[in-house]
């Protein structure tokens, strides 16, 4: 079995990934396949944290753009991430992976509050920890939440699973001539405004020298490949 290139990682998934081929909501079959991918990576000996967005259910910025109060819309988006976290927890536990959900918005009936030391113990005991509800405050994206939790948990890398195979200089779904980068610096991402994650999240990763790997989550086996050091997707780090 290939040995992981990292000891502990945070995997960030967009909520849209959980839709599968649907237009909205959660596809249980696709979530089950994703859970198998996470298990395969964990079985290499890796410690795994997860953050999942909520865009498949509700996106705060989209609600604000249509006239909703931004803070209220963002809180609704946070609740959507908790629903996605519980769906992933269910899928992982059905295949024998012990999992804990920690929410930045306290809701003791369904999950734990975010407590760093408790999360550390869960990881040491071989459990997957899913962090939900972003940073627990409006005006921050789940990318920022992922960067914060990855830094807080002293992860070796933040892996961002998307529907494309890396970072491009323009949208490859609209521009067939878009150029894919294999390596970038944090400053490249910030100065060029590349759509990998928002500036707050990218800056937090830069401040903590936390590598960001962007890859295609829809390709079976890619999570295990990237954690074992295969050169897929795009890596963002201090030096290129």
C-alpha positions in Angstrom: 0.0 0.0 0.0 1.3 3.5 -0.9 2.3 5.6 2.1 0.7 9.0 2.4 2.8 12.1 1.7 1.1 13.9 4.6 0.2 12.9 8.2 -3.0 15.0 8.5 -5.0 16.8 5.9 -8.2 18.8 5.6 -10.3 17.9 2.6 -12.6 20.8 1.4 -15.6 19.8 -0.8 -18.0 22.1 -2.4 -21.6 21.4 -1.6 -22.4 21.1 -5.3 -20.3 18.0 -5.5 -22.9 16.2 -3.2 -25.6 16.8 -5.9 -24.1 14.2 -8.2 -26.0 14.5 -11.4 -29.0 16.2 -9.7 -29.8 19.9 -10.0 -30.3 20.4 -6.3 -29.9 18.7 -2.9 -28.0 15.6 -1.9 -27.5 12.4 -4.0 -27.1 9.6 -1.4 -25.5 7.3 -4.0 -22.9 9.8 -5.0 -22.2 10.7 -1.3 -21.7 7.0 -0.7 -19.1 6.9 -3.4 -17.3 9.9 -2.0 -17.3 8.2 1.4 -15.5 5.2 -0.1 -12.9 7.6 -1.6 -12.3 9.2 1.8 -12.0 5.8 3.4 -9.4 4.7 0.9 -7.3 7.7 1.7 -7.7 7.3 5.4 -6.8 3.6 5.2 -3.3 4.7 4.1 -2.8 5.9 7.7 -3.8 9.5 7.1 -5.7 11.6 9.6 -8.6 13.3 7.9 -10.6 16.4 8.5 -13.5 17.5 6.2 -15.3 20.7 5.4 -18.2 20.7 3.1 -19.9 23.8 1.6 -23.6 24.3 1.4 -24.2 25.5 -2.1 -26.2 22.5 -3.1 -28.9 23.6 -0.6 -28.5 27.3 0.0 -25.7 29.8 -0.7 -25.7 33.0 1.4 -24.2 35.3 -1.2 -26.8 34.2 -3.7 -29.6 35.0 -1.3 -28.1 38.4 -0.5 -27.9 39.2 -4.2 -31.6 38.7 -4.4 -32.4 41.1 -1.6 -32.0 39.0 1.6 -30.2 40.4 4.5 -26.6 39.1 4.1 -26.1 38.0 7.6 -29.4 36.1 7.7 -28.6 34.5 4.4 -25.2 33.4 5.6 -26.6 31.8 8.7 -29.0 29.8 6.4 -26.0 28.7 4.4 -24.2 27.6 7.6 -27.2 25.4 8.4 -27.0 23.9 4.9 -23.4 22.8 5.6 -24.5 21.0 8.8 -27.0 19.0 6.7 -24.3 18.0 4.3 -21.9 17.1 7.1 -24.5 14.8 8.6 -25.1 13.2 5.2 -21.4 12.5 4.8 -21.2 11.2 8.4 -24.0 8.8 7.7 -22.3 7.5 4.5 -18.9 7.1 6.2 -20.3 5.3 9.2 -22.2 2.9 7.0 -18.8 1.7 5.7 -17.3 1.4 9.1 -15.5 4.8 9.4 -16.0 6.4 12.8 -16.9 10.0 12.4 -17.6 13.1 14.4 -19.3 16.3 13.3 -18.4 19.5 15.0 -20.4 22.6 14.2 -19.3 26.3 14.7 -23.0 27.0 15.4 -23.9 25.1 18.5 -26.7 22.5 18.1 -26.0 19.8 20.7 -28.9 17.5 19.6 -27.2 16.6 16.3 -23.5 17.3 16.7 -20.6 18.5 18.9 -19.5 22.1 19.1 -16.1 22.9 17.6 -13.6 22.2 20.4 -10.0 21.9 19.1 -8.7 19.6 21.7 -11.6 17.2 21.4 -11.1 17.2 17.6 -7.4 16.3 18.2 -8.4 13.3 20.3 -10.9 12.2 17.7 -8.2 12.3 15.0 -5.7 10.4 17.2 -8.3 7.7 17.7 -8.7 7.3 14.0 -12.0 9.1 13.5 -12.8 11.5 10.7 -13.8 14.9 11.9 -16.2 16.9 9.8 -16.3 20.7 10.6 -19.6 22.3 9.8 -21.1 25.9 9.8 -17.9 27.6 8.5 -16.4 29.9 11.1 -19.7 30.4 12.8 -20.1 34.0 11.7 -21.6 35.7 8.6 -19.5 37.3 5.8 -17.0 34.4 5.7 -17.1 31.6 3.1 -16.7 27.9 3.8 -13.3 28.3 2.1 -12.3 30.6 4.9 -13.7 28.1 7.4 -11.6 25.3 5.8 -8.4 27.4 5.9 -9.1 28.3 9.5 -9.7 24.7 10.6 -6.7 23.4 8.6 -4.5 25.9 10.4 -6.1 25.3 13.8 -5.7 21.5 13.5 -2.1 21.9 12.2 -2.9 20.0 9.0 -0.1 19.4 6.5 -2.2 20.5 3.5 -5.6 21.7 2.5 -7.0 19.6 -0.4 -9.8 21.3 -2.3 -11.9 18.8 -4.4 -13.7 20.5 -7.3 -15.3 19.5 -10.6 -12.3 20.6 -12.6 -8.7 19.2 -12.6 -6.9 22.1 -11.1 -6.6 25.9 -11.4 -6.9 27.6 -14.8 -6.2 31.1 -16.0 -9.9 31.3 -17.1 -13.0 29.1 -16.8 -12.2 25.9 -18.7 -15.9 25.1 -19.0 -16.3 28.3 -21.0 -12.9 28.7 -22.6 -11.5 25.5 -24.4 -8.1 27.3 -24.6 -7.8 27.9 -20.9 -4.4 27.1 -19.4 -4.0 24.9 -16.4 -1.3 25.6 -13.9 0.6 22.8 -12.1 2.2 25.1 -9.5 1.4 28.5 -8.2 2.5 30.7 -5.3 0.0 32.3 -2.9 0.8 35.7 -4.3 0.0 34.5 -7.8 -3.4 33.4 -6.7 -4.0 36.7 -4.9 -2.6 39.1 -7.4 -4.2 37.4 -10.4 -7.5 36.9 -8.7 -7.6 33.2 -9.6 -10.8 31.5 -8.6 -9.4 28.9 -6.3 -10.8 30.3 -3.1 -11.5 33.7 -1.7 -8.8 36.1 -0.7 -9.3 35.7 3.0 -8.8 32.0 2.8 -5.8 32.3 0.5 -4.2 34.8 2.8 -4.8 32.7 5.8 -3.1 29.7 4.1 -0.2 32.0 3.1 0.3 33.3 6.6 0.4 29.7 7.9 2.5 28.3 5.0 -0.3 25.8 4.4 -0.1 24.2 0.9 -3.3 24.1 -1.1 -3.9 21.3 -3.6 -6.8 21.7 -6.0 -7.9 18.6 -7.9 -10.8 16.8 -9.6 -12.9 15.1 -6.9 -15.1 13.4 -9.5 -12.3 11.2 -10.8 -12.4 7.9 -8.8 -9.2 7.4 -6.8 -8.0 11.0 -6.9 -8.1 11.6 -3.2 -5.8 8.6 -2.5 -3.5 9.6 -5.4 -3.0 13.1 -4.2 -2.4 12.2 -0.6 0.2 9.6 -1.7 2.1 12.4 -3.5 1.0 11.9 -7.2 1.4 15.1 -9.3 -2.2 15.7 -10.1 -4.2 19.0 -10.1 -2.5 22.3 -9.0 -0.5 22.9 -5.9 -0.3 26.4 -4.3 2.5 27.0 -1.9 5.1 29.5 -0.8 7.7 28.7 -3.5 7.1 27.4 -7.0 
